[in-house]
Amino acid sequence: MRTLGNILWIILGGIEIAIAWALVGLICYVTIIGIPLGRQAFKMAGLTLVPFGQHVEYGGGAPSLVMNILWVVLIGWWMALAYACAGLLNMITIVGVPFGVQSFKMAKLAFWPFGAQIVE
């Protein structure tokens, strides 16, 4: 299921969202201060490309909290909203439920990425 799910995900829009994350990462990398934000965007691009078979473990401390607040204000809220809307649309049909679950997983990570690690 993992391979088939990832192939369908890429075909049905995952590649476009991964490219959007990569563009956000490149924009963040323009300044030295934006590099930590860009690293998180590239982390999201990788997860967005192949979400099935991976899960997210959350951790981190005070530095992660400060960076997450900055992330939410600049980037996170609108990307998380887009994933949540996609998740709701996917949940309409039974076939789309696994894709909706992946969208909600990524919405949470898109909203609060610092201190999170993607694990296979």
MOZIRA-V178265 format. One record per run of one state. SS is the DSSP state (A for helix, B for strand, O for the rest). FROM is the first residue (numbers start at 1). LEN is the number of residues. Records with the same first field share a line. If there is no record, write none. Layout:
SS=FROM-LEN / FROM-LEN
This chain:
O=1-1 / 29-6 / 50-5 / 59-3 / 91-6 / 112-4 / 120-1
A=2-27 / 35-15 / 62-29 / 97-15
B=55-4 / 116-4
